[in-house]
Amino acid sequence: MTKHKLPDGPQNGSLLQKLKWITKPLEVLETHYQRYGDIFTAYVGLGKKPIVIISNPQAIQEVFSTDPKYLDSGEVAGIKPPFIGQQSLIALSGDRHKRQRKLLTPPFHGERMLAYGKIIQEITEQVTSQWVISSSFFVRSAMQEITFQVILKAVFGLVDGPRYQKLQQLLMTRLDGTKSLFRAILLLFPILQKDLGPWSPWGRLMENEHQIDQLIYEEIQERRENPDPSRTDILSLMMAARDEAGEPMTDVELRDELITLLVAGHETTATSLSWAFYWIHHQPQVREKLLQELDTLGENPDPNQIFRLPYLDAVYKETLRIYPVAMMAFQRMVLSPLDIAGYHFEPGIILSLCIYLTHHREDLYPEPKKFKPERFLERQFSSSEYLPFGGGSRRCIGMAFAQFEMKLILVTVLSRWQLELKDSKPMLPVRRGLLLAPPNDFQMVVKAKKTTAKAMSLT
């Protein structure tokens, strides 16, 4: 029988409860799940309206298969991400979202994506060449440096020079991880987003954004004035794309999508890589099995050969299962009355799919707190059971690129270096902005360079 009320959940959204959501989100989610089940109502941020949090796979599938005209994300669902912009794919809805997604899809698939393999490998080798035997390094910082350069060179298409260096400096300031908790508070509480000049936190962020925008628009203008059809970076492909009416993307659309790719691709991939290196070295049997598989590669492996390695794929998937960098998929707003999982939802209700809780269901993933790549070799999981990139019309458009980048970086590092954890104690996630990340002080020790490693040159 259809229920005409919201699912059970906390009766109010006290300030203390909302602050706990910021500082200890997993504890809050797991407590609510144990008490209320896999569909419950909760209060997040300073808003007075609750959201319905779903981790039931059948309900998730219903959400993914619902027509966007009845249930959609983007700005209509309250997603107004600062810095990213209103023309970002994340913020768009309806036909505008559909158009933009069509324009953006080709550069991230097929041969075009694989063409970035050499860039990724060269950047990884250049960054890791600075490592010193018997010394330690901060894992997240190293992974950030690699993924950041991949974004600037493969996505933005920039080469070393004044603009590259200035944009790199501004963007690193913007993405400063030491201020992650403070940034989370600013992002979750819109009331604090007041530009009171350079002495205010939000004012400094806005000035930083203005300077970044100026450099990006200068780059776009130069590309328009001096078109080069031989370029294969993602910005060039985006500029060449045309919609069904033959119209290109505007400068603002290009800017917003570039920033979206930076924020969504740089931070998330660096975080996932950090977790992967932790788990691989925290469990020696995983490392040994993975190295045995890598030994099967020839001297000049095809990128597709690396991409299809089964145990590497299982390690990658388990990394994104146990601590998905995004706890929640993009929230969706009910636009027309609809029924999902026995509940009736009226327009205006916000639904949010919880990736973390879904990935920790005992019925899907026995011993969910344990890192067990083998579970992905033993069975297939549906898109509503395993969803690190979201799903439906809102699945991350850069999913294939992220998979390829992460696997290639892992293989490049593991085939050249012998590493070990500086501290073997279990590591728990901390909030980093809107993501789940390893602690900032997570370090590894460089034990040796593998002189017998096969020098892989991607063809």
Rosetta blueprint (number, residue, H / E / L):
1 M L
2 T L
3 K E
4 H L
5 K L
6 L L
7 P L
8 D L
9 G L
10 P L
11 Q L
12 N L
13 G L
14 S L
15 L H
16 L H
17 Q H
18 K H
19 L H
20 K H
21 W H
22 I H
23 T H
24 K L
25 P H
26 L H
27 E H
28 V H
29 L H
30 E H
31 T H
32 H H
33 Y H
34 Q H
35 R H
36 Y H
37 G L
38 D L
39 I E
40 F E
41 T E
42 A E
43 Y L
44 V L
45 G L
46 L L
47 G L
48 K L
49 K L
50 P L
51 I E
52 V E
53 I E
54 I E
55 S L
56 N L
57 P H
58 Q H
59 A H
60 I H
61 Q H
62 E H
63 V H
64 F H
65 S H
66 T L
67 D L
68 P L
69 K L
70 Y L
71 L E
72 D E
73 S L
74 G H
75 E H
76 V H
77 A H
78 G L
79 I L
80 K L
81 P L
82 P L
83 F L
84 I L
85 G L
86 Q L
87 Q L
88 S L
89 L L
90 I L
91 A L
92 L L
93 S L
94 G H
95 D H
96 R H
97 H H
98 K H
99 R H
100 Q H
101 R H
102 K H
103 L H
104 L H
105 T L
106 P H
107 P H
108 F H
109 H L
110 G H
111 E H
112 R H
113 M H
114 L H
115 A L
116 Y L
117 G H
118 K H
119 I H
120 I H
121 Q H
122 E H
123 I H
124 T H
125 E H
126 Q H
127 V H
128 T H
129 S L
130 Q L
131 W L
132 V L
133 I L
134 S L
135 S L
136 S E
137 F E
138 F E
139 V H
140 R H
141 S H
142 A H
143 M H
144 Q H
145 E H
146 I H
147 T H
148 F H
149 Q H
150 V H
151 I H
152 L H
153 K H
154 A H
155 V H
156 F L
157 G L
158 L L
159 V L
160 D L
161 G L
162 P H
163 R H
164 Y H
165 Q H
166 K H
167 L H
168 Q H
169 Q H
170 L H
171 L H
172 M H
173 T H
174 R H
175 L L
176 D L
177 G H
178 T H
179 K H
180 S H
181 L H
182 F H
183 R H
184 A H
185 I H
186 L H
187 L H
188 L H
189 F L
190 P H
191 I H
192 L H
193 Q L
194 K L
195 D L
196 L L
197 G L
198 P L
199 W L
200 S L
201 P H
202 W H
203 G H
204 R H
205 L H
206 M H
207 E H
208 N H
209 E H
210 H H
211 Q H
212 I H
213 D H
214 Q H
215 L H
216 I H
217 Y H
218 E H
219 E H
220 I H
221 Q H
222 E H
223 R H
224 R H
225 E H
226 N L
227 P L
228 D L
229 P L
230 S L
231 R L
232 T L
233 D L
234 I H
235 L H
236 S H
237 L H
238 M H
239 M H
240 A H
241 A L
242 R L
243 D L
244 E L
245 A L
246 G L
247 E L
248 P L
249 M L
250 T L
251 D H
252 V H
253 E H
254 L H
255 R H
256 D H
257 E H
258 L H
259 I H
260 T H
261 L H
262 L H
263 V H
264 A H
265 G H
266 H H
267 E H
268 T H
269 T H
270 A H
271 T H
272 S H
273 L H
274 S H
275 W H
276 A H
277 F H
278 Y H
279 W H
280 I H
281 H H
282 H H
283 Q L
284 P H
285 Q H
286 V H
287 R H
288 E H
289 K H
290 L H
291 L H
292 Q H
293 E H
294 L H
295 D L
296 T L
297 L L
298 G L
299 E L
300 N L
301 P L
302 D L
303 P H
304 N H
305 Q H
306 I H
307 F H
308 R L
309 L L
310 P H
311 Y H
312 L H
313 D H
314 A H
315 V H
316 Y H
317 K H
318 E H
319 T H
320 L H
321 R H
322 I H
323 Y L
324 P L
325 V L
326 A E
327 M L
328 M E
329 A L
330 F L
331 Q L
332 R E
333 M E
334 V E
335 L L
336 S L
337 P L
338 L E
339 D E
340 I E
341 A L
342 G L
343 Y E
344 H E
345 F E
346 E L
347 P L
348 G L
349 I L
350 I E
351 L E
352 S E
353 L E
354 C E
355 I H
356 Y H
357 L H
358 T H
359 H H
360 H L
361 R L
362 E L
363 D L
364 L L
365 Y L
366 P L
367 E L
368 P L
369 K L
370 K L
371 F L
372 K L
373 P L
374 E L
375 R H
376 F H
377 L H
378 E H
379 R L
380 Q L
381 F L
382 S L
383 S L
384 S L
385 E L
386 Y L
387 L L
388 P L
389 F L
390 G L
391 G L
392 G H
393 S H
394 R H
395 R L
396 C L
397 I L
398 G L
399 M H
400 A H
401 F H
402 A H
403 Q H
404 F H
405 E H
406 M H
407 K H
408 L H
409 I H
410 L H
411 V H
412 T H
413 V H
414 L H
415 S L
416 R L
417 W E
418 Q E
419 L E
420 E E
421 L E
422 K L
423 D L
424 S L
425 K L
426 P L
427 M L
428 L L
429 P L
430 V E
431 R E
432 R E
433 G L
434 L L
435 L E
436 L E
437 A E
438 P L
439 P L
440 N L
441 D L
442 F L
443 Q E
444 M E
445 V E
446 V E
447 K E
448 A E
449 K E
450 K L
451 T L
452 T L
453 A L
454 K L
455 A L
456 M L
457 S L
458 L L
459 T L
